[in-house]
Amino acid sequence: MRVRRPLAVLCAIAALALGTAACSDSSGGLITGSRGLTVVRQINSPVQNDCQGFGPVGVDRVVNNTGVDIRLHKNLDCTDPPGQTSFYLGTSLSANTAGTPGLWKSFAPVGWPPPVSVN
């Protein structure tokens, strides 16, 4: 059976379009920051390589339900005060500030996003 050239080209373009759409510049999922029992902020599909804040109040618990790891910081601009270090939070994990001084006020995704959303 002979396949017409326009049909073959169309199939190739469709495959490339699907592949490109799957490799987006965001990490699929939800990051939730809370303080006590109050949810301070939820960020859906955070942008890769972009500092995002929880607000000046800060949070003492973060749940990472995305496909990428994140790094939590004590300042709003994804930096940390002298003598304090950032906290690395893996994919699908949660953490709290117990045993560390201060609250987390920002985070930044680490690494490349997955090819497909985890949700």
C-alpha positions, 0 to 999 in steps of 0.5 A: 500500500502506497502512502501519499506524501502529504499524509506522511508529512502531516503525521510527522508534524503531528508527532513533533507537535505532541512531543513539543507540547509534552516538554513544557517549561513548567512542572505539573502539580501543586505546591502548598505552603501553610503556617499552622493549620492555615494554607498561606499559598498554593502554586499550581504548576510553578514555572521552572527556574523562577523564584516564587514566594509564599509571602512575607508572613512565611510558611512552616510546612510545604507539600511538594506535589509536583514532578520536580524537586524544589529548594526552599529559602528563608528570604522572599528573593530565593536567598538565605540569611547569613549562616542559614542554608536552603532546604531541598525538598524532593518530588512528592514529599513534604517538610516542616521547619521543626528544628530550623530557625525561621520560616520559608518565604520562597522557593525555586524548582530544581532541575528539568520538568518531567515530560508528562504531568504527574497528575 
